[in-house]
Amino acid sequence: MGTAPAIPWDPEQLKPLFDELIDGAEESRVLKFTKAAEAASLPARLVKEISTDAKYSPSMKRAISYTAPRVMADAANSLGISGKYSNVGVLVTAMVAERVRSSRLMARLEKLVAENKAQAATVTRPAPAEPL
């Protein structure tokens, strides 16, 4: 009685999840550079320029998006991890991708809250009316 042949992993099944992870990593990088520029009190024009420059180049982003799922599939296949377990791999990757997405959303929320507090602090409130 022999062992059943390994089922190869399908990189295309992993691609959407890696795309999400790549977007999350890029956004994290942009946020890191933006915060550093803001902490240095650089002019808004420079902060915006640094934020734009911190984005991944389109060609690098495409290369990673194309190769990352294939590398994972190749690694799993070469380690003898059957594609039979690809649902587990996809689930774990999806959970990590969702965690990244949640972190991005929290960072955005924290930024909005800070901006709102700063704006509220600069708004002048009218003096209370004197009683009649």
N, CA, C and O atoms as a MOPAC input file, in Angstrom:
PM7 MOZYME 1SCF
protein

 N      0.83000 1    -1.16900 1     0.00000 1
 C      0.00000 1     0.00000 1     0.00000 1
 C      0.88300 1     1.24300 1     0.00000 1
 O      1.65500 1     1.43800 1     0.93800 1
 N      0.78900 1     2.09900 1    -1.03800 1
 C      1.61900 1     3.29900 1    -1.15400 1
 C      0.88600 1     4.51700 1    -0.64400 1
 O     -0.30500 1     4.47900 1    -0.33400 1
 N      1.62200 1     5.57800 1    -0.56800 1
 C      0.99900 1     6.82900 1    -0.13300 1
 C      0.34500 1     7.50200 1    -1.32700 1
 O      0.77100 1     7.32900 1    -2.46900 1
 N     -0.66900 1     8.25100 1    -1.05200 1
 C     -1.37100 1     8.97300 1    -2.11000 1
 C     -0.45200 1    10.07400 1    -2.63800 1
 O      0.30700 1    10.66600 1    -1.87100 1
 N     -0.51300 1    10.34800 1    -3.93000 1
 C      0.33400 1    11.42100 1    -4.47100 1
 C     -0.06600 1    12.77200 1    -3.88000 1
 O     -1.23700 1    13.04100 1    -3.61400 1
 N      0.94800 1    13.60600 1    -3.68800 1
 C      0.69700 1    14.94600 1    -3.13200 1
 C     -0.09100 1    15.76800 1    -4.13700 1
 O      0.12700 1    15.67200 1    -5.34400 1
 N     -0.99300 1    16.56500 1    -3.63400 1
 C     -1.77200 1    17.47600 1    -4.47000 1
 C     -1.02400 1    18.80200 1    -4.48500 1
 O     -0.77900 1    19.37100 1    -3.42000 1
 N     -0.64700 1    19.32000 1    -5.67200 1
 C      0.11200 1    20.57200 1    -5.70400 1
 C     -0.74400 1    21.76500 1    -5.27600 1
 O     -1.96300 1    21.78000 1    -5.44800 1
 N     -0.06600 1    22.75200 1    -4.72000 1
 C     -0.71900 1    23.98900 1    -4.33200 1
 C     -0.98800 1    24.83200 1    -5.55800 1
 O     -0.21600 1    24.80300 1    -6.51600 1
 N     -2.07000 1    25.57800 1    -5.53800 1
 C     -2.43500 1    26.47500 1    -6.63600 1
 C     -2.12000 1    27.90700 1    -6.21500 1
 O     -2.81300 1    28.46200 1    -5.36200 1
 N     -1.07700 1    28.51900 1    -6.80500 1
 C     -0.71500 1    29.87800 1    -6.40700 1
 C     -1.83400 1    30.89300 1    -6.63600 1
 O     -1.93500 1    31.87200 1    -5.89700 1
 N     -2.66100 1    30.67600 1    -7.63000 1
 C     -3.74100 1    31.63400 1    -7.91000 1
 C     -4.74200 1    31.70100 1    -6.76700 1
 O     -5.40200 1    32.72100 1    -6.57000 1
 N     -4.85200 1    30.61900 1    -6.02100 1
 C     -5.75600 1    30.61500 1    -4.87000 1
 C     -5.21400 1    31.53900 1    -3.77600 1
 O     -5.98500 1    32.07800 1    -2.98200 1
 N     -3.91700 1    31.71900 1    -3.73300 1
 C     -3.27400 1    32.53200 1    -2.71000 1
 C     -3.11900 1    34.00400 1    -3.11000 1
 O     -2.93600 1    34.86200 1    -2.24600 1
 N     -3.18900 1    34.29400 1    -4.39000 1
 C     -2.90000 1    35.63400 1    -4.90400 1
 C     -3.72900 1    36.75600 1    -4.25700 1
 O     -3.14400 1    37.75100 1    -3.83000 1
 N     -5.04500 1    36.64400 1    -4.16700 1
 C     -5.80900 1    37.76000 1    -3.56700 1
 C     -5.39300 1    38.06300 1    -2.13000 1
 O     -5.41200 1    39.21600 1    -1.69900 1
 N     -5.02400 1    37.03800 1    -1.40900 1
 C     -4.61200 1    37.24700 1    -0.02400 1
 C     -3.26500 1    37.96300 1     0.03900 1
 O     -3.06300 1    38.85300 1     0.86500 1
 N     -2.35700 1    37.57000 1    -0.83100 1
 C     -1.06600 1    38.25100 1    -0.86100 1
 C     -1.21700 1    39.69100 1    -1.33100 1
 O     -0.50700 1    40.57400 1    -0.85000 1
 N     -2.12200 1    39.93600 1    -2.25300 1
 C     -2.35800 1    41.31000 1    -2.69900 1
 C     -2.77600 1    42.18700 1    -1.52000 1
 O     -2.33100 1    43.32900 1    -1.39800 1
 N     -3.62100 1    41.65300 1    -0.66600 1
 C     -4.06400 1    42.39400 1     0.52600 1
 C     -2.89400 1    42.63600 1     1.47900 1
 O     -2.74700 1    43.72900 1     2.02600 1
 N     -2.06600 1    41.61200 1     1.67200 1
 C     -0.90700 1    41.76100 1     2.55200 1
 C      0.07400 1    42.80000 1     2.00600 1
 O      0.63100 1    43.59400 1     2.76400 1
 N      0.27800 1    42.79100 1     0.71500 1
 C      1.19100 1    43.75000 1     0.08100 1
 C      0.65700 1    45.17000 1     0.24200 1
 O      1.41000 1    46.08600 1     0.57200 1
 N     -0.63500 1    45.35200 1     0.01000 1
 C     -1.23600 1    46.68200 1     0.19500 1
 C     -1.08100 1    47.15000 1     1.63900 1
 O     -0.78800 1    48.31800 1     1.89300 1
 N     -1.28000 1    46.23300 1     2.57900 1
 C     -1.14000 1    46.57600 1     3.99500 1
 C      0.28500 1    46.95600 1     4.35700 1
 O      0.51000 1    47.90400 1     5.10900 1
 N      1.24100 1    46.22000 1     3.82500 1
 C      2.65000 1    46.53000 1     4.08800 1
 C      3.01100 1    47.89500 1     3.51100 1
 O      3.74900 1    48.66600 1     4.12500 1
 N      2.48500 1    48.18100 1     2.32600 1
 C      2.75200 1    49.47900 1     1.70000 1
 C      2.15300 1    50.61200 1     2.53100 1
 O      2.81700 1    51.61900 1     2.77700 1
 N      0.92700 1    50.45400 1     2.95500 1
 C      0.28200 1    51.49500 1     3.75200 1
 C      1.01000 1    51.71100 1     5.07700 1
 O      1.13500 1    52.84200 1     5.54600 1
 N      1.48200 1    50.63600 1     5.66800 1
 C      2.24400 1    50.73700 1     6.90700 1
 C      3.53400 1    51.51300 1     6.68400 1
 O      3.92200 1    52.33900 1     7.51000 1
 N      4.19100 1    51.24600 1     5.56700 1
 C      5.42800 1    51.95500 1     5.21700 1
 C      5.15800 1    53.45000 1     5.02500 1
 O      5.89900 1    54.29100 1     5.53600 1
 N      4.09700 1    53.77300 1     4.28900 1
 C      3.75100 1    55.17500 1     4.05000 1
 C      3.45800 1    55.87100 1     5.37900 1
 O      3.91900 1    56.98900 1     5.61200 1
 N      2.70200 1    55.22100 1     6.23600 1
 C      2.36200 1    55.80400 1     7.53600 1
 C      3.62000 1    56.05100 1     8.36700 1
 O      3.74200 1    57.08800 1     9.01900 1
 N      4.53700 1    55.11600 1     8.34400 1
 C      5.78800 1    55.25200 1     9.10200 1
 C      6.57500 1    56.48000 1     8.63500 1
 O      7.03400 1    57.27600 1     9.45400 1
 N      6.73000 1    56.62900 1     7.31700 1
 C      7.46800 1    57.76900 1     6.78300 1
 C      6.72200 1    59.08100 1     7.02600 1
 O      7.33400 1    60.10100 1     7.34300 1
 N      5.40800 1    59.04700 1     6.87800 1
 C      4.60700 1    60.25700 1     7.09400 1
 C      4.71800 1    60.72100 1     8.54100 1
 O      4.92900 1    61.90500 1     8.80500 1
 N      4.57700 1    59.78800 1     9.47600 1
 C      4.68100 1    60.15200 1    10.89300 1
 C      6.05600 1    60.71500 1    11.21800 1
 O      6.16800 1    61.67100 1    11.98500 1
 N      7.10700 1    60.13100 1    10.63900 1
 C      8.46300 1    60.63700 1    10.88600 1
 C      8.62000 1    62.05600 1    10.34200 1
 O      9.23900 1    62.90700 1    10.98000 1
 N      8.05800 1    62.30400 1     9.16200 1
 C      8.13600 1    63.64600 1     8.56800 1
 C      7.34000 1    64.65100 1     9.38600 1
 O      7.78300 1    65.78000 1     9.59200 1
 N      6.16500 1    64.24200 1     9.85000 1
 C      5.34400 1    65.13200 1    10.67700 1
 C      6.01400 1    65.39800 1    12.02400 1
 O      5.97100 1    66.52100 1    12.52900 1
 N      6.63100 1    64.37200 1    12.60600 1
 C      7.31300 1    64.53500 1    13.89600 1
 C      8.49100 1    65.49200 1    13.77700 1
 O      8.86800 1    66.14900 1    14.74800 1
 N      9.06800 1    65.56800 1    12.58300 1
 C     10.17700 1    66.49100 1    12.33700 1
 C      9.67800 1    67.89500 1    12.00700 1
 O     10.46900 1    68.79600 1    11.72800 1
 N      8.35400 1    68.07000 1    12.04200 1
 C      7.72500 1    69.36400 1    11.74300 1
 C      8.09600 1    69.90100 1    10.36200 1
 O      8.28800 1    71.10300 1    10.17900 1
 N      8.19300 1    68.99400 1     9.40300 1
 C      8.46200 1    69.41400 1     8.02900 1
 C      7.22700 1    70.10800 1     7.46800 1
 O      6.11400 1    69.84000 1     7.92100 1
 N      7.40000 1    70.98700 1     6.49900 1
 C      6.24800 1    71.64100 1     5.87700 1
 C      5.31100 1    70.60600 1     5.23200 1
 O      5.74500 1    69.54400 1     4.78800 1
 N      4.03500 1    70.94200 1     5.19600 1
 C      3.01900 1    70.02300 1     4.66800 1
 C      3.36300 1    69.54600 1     3.25500 1
 O      3.11700 1    68.39100 1     2.90900 1
 N      3.92600 1    70.42900 1     2.45200 1
 C      4.30300 1    70.06400 1     1.08000 1
 C      5.33000 1    68.92400 1     1.07600 1
 O      5.22600 1    67.99500 1     0.27400 1
 N      6.32700 1    68.99800 1     1.97800 1
 C      7.35100 1    67.95000 1     2.05800 1
 C      6.78200 1    66.65400 1     2.64100 1
 O      7.14200 1    65.56100 1     2.20500 1
 N      5.89800 1    66.78300 1     3.62500 1
 C      5.26600 1    65.59200 1     4.19900 1
 C      4.50900 1    64.84500 1     3.11000 1
 O      4.59800 1    63.62100 1     3.00400 1
 N      3.76500 1    65.59300 1     2.30400 1
 C      3.00300 1    64.97000 1     1.21100 1
 C      3.94300 1    64.30800 1     0.20200 1
 O      3.67400 1    63.20200 1    -0.26700 1
 N      5.03500 1    64.97900 1    -0.12600 1
 C      6.00300 1    64.42700 1    -1.08600 1
 C      6.64300 1    63.14700 1    -0.54800 1
 O      6.78500 1    62.16700 1    -1.27900 1
 N      7.02400 1    63.15700 1     0.71600 1
 C      7.62500 1    61.97200 1     1.33300 1
 C      6.61300 1    60.83600 1     1.38200 1
 O      6.96000 1    59.68200 1     1.12800 1
 N      5.36900 1    61.15300 1     1.70500 1
 C      4.31700 1    60.12800 1     1.73600 1
 C      4.13800 1    59.48600 1     0.36600 1
 O      3.97400 1    58.27100 1     0.25900 1
 N      4.17000 1    60.29600 1    -0.66500 1
 C      4.03000 1    59.78000 1    -2.03400 1
 C      5.23600 1    58.93200 1    -2.40400 1
 O      5.09100 1    57.85900 1    -2.98900 1
 N      6.42500 1    59.41300 1    -2.06300 1
 C      7.64500 1    58.67500 1    -2.39200 1
 C      7.77600 1    57.36600 1    -1.61300 1
 O      8.47500 1    56.45300 1    -2.05300 1
 N      7.11600 1    57.26900 1    -0.47000 1
 C      7.21400 1    56.05800 1     0.35300 1
 C      6.41700 1    54.89300 1    -0.22200 1
 O      6.60200 1    53.75000 1     0.19800 1
 N      5.53300 1    55.16800 1    -1.17400 1
 C      4.76000 1    54.08100 1    -1.79100 1
 C      5.69200 1    53.17500 1    -2.58400 1
 O      6.72300 1    53.61400 1    -3.09400 1
 N      5.31400 1    51.91000 1    -2.67700 1
 C      6.09300 1    50.96900 1    -3.48800 1
 C      6.02500 1    51.38400 1    -4.94900 1
 O      5.02400 1    51.93900 1    -5.40300 1
 N      7.08300 1    51.11400 1    -5.66900 1
 C      7.03600 1    51.37600 1    -7.10200 1
 C      6.06900 1    50.37200 1    -7.72900 1
 O      6.00400 1    49.22300 1    -7.28900 1
 N      5.32300 1    50.78600 1    -8.74100 1
 C      4.35500 1    49.87100 1    -9.36200 1
 C      4.99200 1    48.57500 1    -9.87600 1
 O      4.39800 1    47.50300 1    -9.75800 1
 N      6.20200 1    48.67100 1   -10.44600 1
 C      6.83100 1    47.45200 1   -10.97500 1
 C      7.22500 1    46.50000 1    -9.85100 1
 O      7.08100 1    45.28600 1    -9.99300 1
 N      7.72000 1    47.03600 1    -8.73400 1
 C      8.06900 1    46.17200 1    -7.61400 1
 C      6.81800 1    45.53400 1    -7.01600 1
 O      6.81500 1    44.35600 1    -6.66000 1
 N      5.76200 1    46.33100 1    -6.91300 1
 C      4.51300 1    45.81500 1    -6.34400 1
 C      3.95200 1    44.68400 1    -7.21300 1
 O      3.48300 1    43.67100 1    -6.69400 1
 N      4.00200 1    44.86300 1    -8.53200 1
 C      3.54100 1    43.79900 1    -9.43900 1
 C      4.41400 1    42.55700 1    -9.31300 1
 O      3.90800 1    41.43500 1    -9.31300 1
 N      5.72500 1    42.75600 1    -9.20600 1
 C      6.64600 1    41.61700 1    -9.09000 1
 C      6.37100 1    40.81700 1    -7.82100 1
 O      6.32900 1    39.58700 1    -7.85000 1
 N      6.18600 1    41.51500 1    -6.71900 1
 C      5.89200 1    40.82200 1    -5.45800 1
 C      4.54600 1    40.11400 1    -5.55300 1
 O      4.41100 1    38.96100 1    -5.14400 1
 N      3.55800 1    40.81100 1    -6.09300 1
 C      2.21500 1    40.23400 1    -6.21500 1
 C      2.22000 1    38.97000 1    -7.08300 1
 O      1.47800 1    38.02200 1    -6.82600 1
 N      3.06400 1    38.97700 1    -8.10800 1
 C      3.14100 1    37.83000 1    -9.00600 1
 C      3.91200 1    36.67500 1    -8.36900 1
 O      3.50300 1    35.52000 1    -8.48200 1
 N      5.02100 1    36.98200 1    -7.70300 1
 C      5.90100 1    35.91600 1    -7.22100 1
 C      5.54500 1    35.36800 1    -5.84200 1
 O      5.72900 1    34.17500 1    -5.59900 1
 N      5.04000 1    36.20300 1    -4.93300 1
 C      4.80100 1    35.75500 1    -3.55600 1
 C      3.90000 1    34.52300 1    -3.47000 1
 O      4.25400 1    33.57700 1    -2.76500 1
 N      2.75600 1    34.48900 1    -4.15100 1
 C      1.92900 1    33.27900 1    -4.04500 1
 C      2.61600 1    32.05600 1    -4.65900 1
 O      2.42800 1    30.93200 1    -4.19300 1
 N      3.40800 1    32.28200 1    -5.70000 1
 C      4.12400 1    31.16800 1    -6.33300 1
 C      5.22500 1    30.63100 1    -5.42200 1
 O      5.45100 1    29.42300 1    -5.34700 1
 N      5.90500 1    31.54700 1    -4.73100 1
 C      6.95000 1    31.13000 1    -3.80200 1
 C      6.33900 1    30.30900 1    -2.67400 1
 O      6.87900 1    29.26800 1    -2.29900 1
 N      5.21900 1    30.77100 1    -2.13100 1
 C      4.57500 1    30.01600 1    -1.05400 1
 C      4.12800 1    28.64700 1    -1.55200 1
 O      4.33000 1    27.64000 1    -0.87300 1
 N      3.52300 1    28.60800 1    -2.73700 1
 C      3.07500 1    27.33100 1    -3.29800 1
 C      4.27100 1    26.42200 1    -3.54900 1
 O      4.22100 1    25.23700 1    -3.22100 1
 N      5.34900 1    26.96000 1    -4.12800 1
 C      6.55300 1    26.15900 1    -4.38300 1
 C      7.14300 1    25.62600 1    -3.08600 1
 O      7.53800 1    24.46300 1    -3.00200 1
 N      7.19900 1    26.49200 1    -2.07100 1
 C      7.76500 1    26.07000 1    -0.77900 1
 C      6.93600 1    24.93700 1    -0.17300 1
 O      7.48000 1    23.93700 1     0.29500 1
 N      5.63000 1    25.10700 1    -0.18900 1
 C      4.75900 1    24.06200 1     0.36500 1
 C      4.90900 1    22.76400 1    -0.42900 1
 O      4.96800 1    21.67800 1     0.14900 1
 N      4.97000 1    22.88600 1    -1.75200 1
 C      5.11900 1    21.69800 1    -2.58900 1
 C      6.46400 1    21.02600 1    -2.35100 1
 O      6.52800 1    19.79900 1    -2.27500 1
 N      7.54300 1    21.80300 1    -2.23200 1
 C      8.86900 1    21.21000 1    -2.03400 1
 C      9.02600 1    20.61200 1    -0.63700 1
 O      9.80900 1    19.68200 1    -0.44200 1
 N      8.29100 1    21.13900 1     0.32200 1
 C      8.33200 1    20.57800 1     1.67900 1
 C      7.42900 1    19.35900 1     1.82200 1
 O      7.38300 1    18.71600 1     2.87000 1
 N      6.71700 1    19.06000 1     0.74800 1
 C      5.83500 1    17.89500 1     0.77600 1
 C      4.51200 1    18.15000 1     1.46200 1
 O      3.80400 1    17.21000 1     1.82500 1
 N      4.17300 1    19.41900 1     1.64400 1
 C      2.87800 1    19.75800 1     2.24100 1
 C      1.86400 1    19.72600 1     1.11000 1
 O      1.89100 1    20.56600 1     0.21100 1
 N      1.00100 1    18.78200 1     1.16300 1
 C      0.05300 1    18.57600 1     0.08100 1
 C     -0.92400 1    19.73200 1    -0.04200 1
 O     -1.32900 1    20.32500 1     0.95700 1
 N     -1.29400 1    20.04500 1    -1.26200 1
 C     -2.31100 1    21.04300 1    -1.53100 1
 C     -3.64300 1    20.64700 1    -0.92100 1
 O     -4.57700 1    21.44500 1    -0.84500 1
 N     -3.70500 1    19.40700 1    -0.49100 1
 C     -4.90000 1    18.94400 1     0.21400 1
 C     -5.16500 1    19.85200 1     1.40800 1
 O     -6.30600 1    20.01300 1     1.83900 1
 N     -4.09600 1    20.44300 1     1.93600 1
 C     -4.21200 1    21.32600 1     3.09300 1
 C     -4.20800 1    22.79500 1     2.70100 1
 O     -4.01500 1    23.66900 1     3.54700 1
 N     -4.41800 1    23.06300 1     1.43600 1
 C     -4.36600 1    24.45900 1     0.98700 1
 C     -5.43700 1    25.31400 1     1.65100 1
 O     -5.23800 1    26.51300 1     1.84400 1
 N     -6.56000 1    24.71800 1     1.99900 1
 C     -7.59500 1    25.50700 1     2.68000 1
 C     -7.08300 1    26.05100 1     4.00800 1
 O     -7.42600 1    27.16600 1     4.40300 1
 N     -6.26000 1    25.25800 1     4.69600 1
 C     -5.67000 1    25.72800 1     5.95400 1
 C     -4.73600 1    26.89900 1     5.66300 1
 O     -4.76200 1    27.91100 1     6.36200 1
 N     -3.91700 1    26.75600 1     4.63300 1
 C     -3.00000 1    27.83000 1     4.25900 1
 C     -3.73100 1    29.10200 1     3.87500 1
 O     -3.34000 1    30.20000 1     4.27100 1
 N     -4.78400 1    28.94800 1     3.10800 1
 C     -5.56900 1    30.11200 1     2.69300 1
 C     -6.23900 1    30.74800 1     3.91100 1
 O     -6.27300 1    31.97300 1     4.03100 1
 N     -6.76200 1    29.93500 1     4.79700 1
 C     -7.40500 1    30.46600 1     6.00400 1
 C     -6.41500 1    31.25500 1     6.85200 1
 O     -6.71400 1    32.36800 1     7.28400 1
 N     -5.24500 1    30.68700 1     7.09200 1
 C     -4.24000 1    31.37700 1     7.90800 1
 C     -3.82000 1    32.68100 1     7.23100 1
 O     -3.71400 1    33.71700 1     7.88700 1
 N     -3.58200 1    32.62900 1     5.93000 1
 C     -3.18300 1    33.83500 1     5.19600 1
 C     -4.30200 1    34.87400 1     5.23900 1
 O     -4.03300 1    36.06400 1     5.40000 1
 N     -5.55000 1    34.43700 1     5.09800 1
 C     -6.68400 1    35.36300 1     5.15600 1
 C     -6.78700 1    36.01400 1     6.52800 1
 O     -7.09300 1    37.20100 1     6.63700 1
 N     -6.53200 1    35.23800 1     7.57000 1
 C     -6.60200 1    35.78200 1     8.91900 1
 C     -5.49600 1    36.82300 1     9.13500 1
 O     -5.72900 1    37.86200 1     9.75300 1
 N     -4.30600 1    36.54000 1     8.62700 1
 C     -3.21500 1    37.50900 1     8.73400 1
 C     -3.56300 1    38.76400 1     7.93400 1
 O     -3.34700 1    39.88200 1     8.40100 1
 N     -4.10200 1    38.57500 1     6.72700 1
 C     -4.48300 1    39.71800 1     5.88900 1
 C     -5.54000 1    40.56900 1     6.59100 1
 O     -5.48500 1    41.79700 1     6.53200 1
 N     -6.47800 1    39.94100 1     7.23800 1
 C     -7.52800 1    40.68700 1     7.94200 1
 C     -6.94300 1    41.42400 1     9.14400 1
 O     -7.38100 1    42.52800 1     9.46900 1
 N     -5.97200 1    40.82800 1     9.79400 1
 C     -5.29900 1    41.49100 1    10.92300 1
 C     -4.57300 1    42.74500 1    10.43000 1
 O     -4.61500 1    43.79200 1    11.07600 1
 N     -3.91200 1    42.62600 1     9.29000 1
 C     -3.22700 1    43.77600 1     8.69400 1
 C     -4.24300 1    44.86200 1     8.36300 1
 O     -4.01100 1    46.04100 1     8.62900 1
 N     -5.36400 1    44.46100 1     7.78500 1
 C     -6.40900 1    45.41600 1     7.42400 1
 C     -6.95700 1    46.11500 1     8.65600 1
 O     -7.19900 1    47.32200 1     8.63200 1
 N     -7.15500 1    45.36200 1     9.73600 1
 C     -7.64100 1    45.95000 1    10.98800 1
 C     -6.63600 1    46.94800 1    11.54500 1
 O     -7.01800 1    48.00000 1    12.05700 1
 N     -5.35900 1    46.61900 1    11.44500 1
 C     -4.32000 1    47.53500 1    11.92700 1
 C     -4.32400 1    48.82300 1    11.12400 1
 O     -4.17000 1    49.90900 1    11.68200 1
 N     -4.50000 1    48.70400 1     9.81700 1
 C     -4.56400 1    49.89900 1     8.96500 1
 C     -5.75400 1    50.75800 1     9.33900 1
 O     -5.64100 1    51.98100 1     9.41800 1
 N     -6.89300 1    50.12800 1     9.56800 1
 C     -8.09400 1    50.87300 1     9.93300 1
 C     -7.90900 1    51.56800 1    11.27700 1
 O     -8.32300 1    52.71500 1    11.44400 1
 N     -7.29000 1    50.88000 1    12.23700 1
 C     -7.06000 1    51.48600 1    13.55200 1
 C     -6.10500 1    52.67900 1    13.42900 1
 O     -6.31300 1    53.70600 1    14.07500 1
 N     -5.07700 1    52.55000 1    12.61600 1
 C     -4.14000 1    53.66200 1    12.41500 1
 C     -4.86900 1    54.85400 1    11.80700 1
 O     -4.63900 1    55.99600 1    12.20300 1
 N     -5.73100 1    54.59200 1    10.86300 1
 C     -6.51000 1    55.67200 1    10.23600 1
 C     -7.43500 1    56.32900 1    11.25900 1
 O     -7.54000 1    57.55500 1    11.31700 1
 N     -8.10300 1    55.50500 1    12.06100 1
 C     -9.00300 1    56.03200 1    13.08800 1
 C     -8.24100 1    56.88500 1    14.09500 1
 O     -8.70200 1    57.96400 1    14.46600 1
 N     -7.08500 1    56.41300 1    14.53700 1
 C     -6.29000 1    57.17300 1    15.49400 1
 C     -5.86600 1    58.52100 1    14.90300 1
 O     -5.85900 1    59.53600 1    15.59900 1
 N     -5.51900 1    58.52000 1    13.63200 1
 C     -5.12800 1    59.76800 1    12.97000 1
 C     -6.31800 1    60.72900 1    12.91100 1
 O     -6.17000 1    61.92000 1    13.18300 1
 N     -7.49100 1    60.21200 1    12.55600 1
 C     -8.68100 1    61.05900 1    12.48300 1
 C     -9.04900 1    61.61900 1    13.85000 1
 O     -9.43500 1    62.78200 1    13.96300 1
 N     -8.93100 1    60.79700 1    14.88400 1
 C     -9.23400 1    61.25900 1    16.24300 1
 C     -8.26300 1    62.36000 1    16.64400 1
 O     -8.67500 1    63.37600 1    17.20300 1
 N     -6.98000 1    62.16800 1    16.36400 1
 C     -5.97500 1    63.18100 1    16.70500 1
 C     -6.23300 1    64.47500 1    15.94300 1
 O     -6.12600 1    65.56100 1    16.51300 1
 N     -6.57000 1    64.36900 1    14.66400 1
 C     -6.86400 1    65.56500 1    13.86800 1
 C     -8.10100 1    66.27200 1    14.40100 1
 O     -8.14400 1    67.50100 1    14.46400 1
 N     -9.09900 1    65.49800 1    14.78000 1
 C    -10.33700 1    66.07600 1    15.31800 1
 C    -10.07000 1    66.79700 1    16.63300 1
 O    -10.59400 1    67.88600 1    16.86700 1
 N     -9.24600 1    66.18400 1    17.49800 1
 C     -8.91400 1    66.83000 1    18.77400 1
 C     -8.13100 1    68.11700 1    18.53300 1
 O     -8.37500 1    69.13200 1    19.18500 1
 N     -7.19300 1    68.06700 1    17.59800 1
 C     -6.39500 1    69.25700 1    17.30000 1
 C     -7.27400 1    70.36900 1    16.74200 1
 O     -7.09800 1    71.53700 1    17.08800 1
 N     -8.20300 1    70.01300 1    15.89200 1
 C     -9.10000 1    71.00200 1    15.30000 1
 C    -10.02200 1    71.58000 1    16.37500 1
 O    -10.26600 1    72.78600 1    16.40300 1
 N    -10.52700 1    70.72700 1    17.24700 1
 C    -11.41600 1    71.18900 1    18.31300 1
 C    -10.68100 1    72.12500 1    19.26100 1
 O    -11.27900 1    73.06000 1    19.79300 1
 N     -9.41300 1    71.89100 1    19.47600 1
 C     -8.63400 1    72.72600 1    20.38800 1
 C     -8.38400 1    74.11400 1    19.80500 1
 O     -8.20400 1    75.07800 1    20.54800 1
 N     -8.37300 1    74.21700 1    18.48500 1
 C     -8.10700 1    75.51300 1    17.85900 1
 C     -9.36800 1    76.31800 1    17.61200 1
 O     -9.29200 1    77.51200 1    17.32300 1
 N    -10.51400 1    75.69300 1    17.71800 1
 C    -11.78200 1    76.40600 1    17.51200 1
 C    -12.05000 1    77.26000 1    18.73400 1
 O    -12.01100 1    76.77700 1    19.86600 1
 N    -12.31900 1    78.51200 1    18.50100 1
 C    -12.63200 1    79.39600 1    19.62500 1
 C    -14.09900 1    79.25200 1    19.97300 1
 O    -14.97900 1    79.25600 1    19.11300 1
 N    -14.31800 1    79.12900 1    21.23000 1
 C    -15.68700 1    78.99200 1    21.70300 1
 C    -16.18700 1    80.36800 1    22.13900 1
 O    -15.44000 1    81.13300 1    22.75000 1
 N    -17.43500 1    80.68500 1    21.83300 1
 C    -17.96300 1    81.98500 1    22.27200 1
 C    -18.07300 1    82.02700 1    23.80900 1
 O    -18.30700 1    81.01600 1    24.47000 1
 N    -17.89400 1    83.22700 1    24.33100 1
 C    -18.00300 1    83.39600 1    25.78200 1
 C    -19.44600 1    83.17400 1    26.19600 1
 O    -20.36900 1    83.48900 1    25.44500 1
 N    -19.64100 1    82.63100 1    27.39200 1
 C    -21.01900 1    82.41300 1    27.85300 1
 C    -21.75600 1    83.76000 1    27.98200 1
 O    -21.16100 1    84.77700 1    28.33800 1
 N    -23.02000 1    83.73900 1    27.69500 1
 C    -23.84400 1    84.95900 1    27.78700 1
 C    -24.00200 1    85.34300 1    29.24000 1
 O    -24.09000 1    84.49200 1    30.12500 1
 N    -24.03700 1    86.64900 1    29.46600 1
 C    -24.23200 1    87.13500 1    30.83800 1
 C    -25.69800 1    86.99600 1    31.20800 1
 O    -26.58400 1    87.21900 1    30.38300 1
 N    -25.94200 1    86.62500 1    32.46000 1
 C    -27.35400 1    86.49500 1    32.88200 1
 C    -28.03300 1    87.85300 1    32.88200 1
 O    -27.39700 1    88.87900 1    33.12500 1
 N    -29.32000 1    87.85100 1    32.61000 1
 C    -30.10400 1    89.08100 1    32.57800 1
 C    -30.50300 1    89.54700 1    33.93500 1
 O    -31.16900 1    90.57500 1    34.06300 1

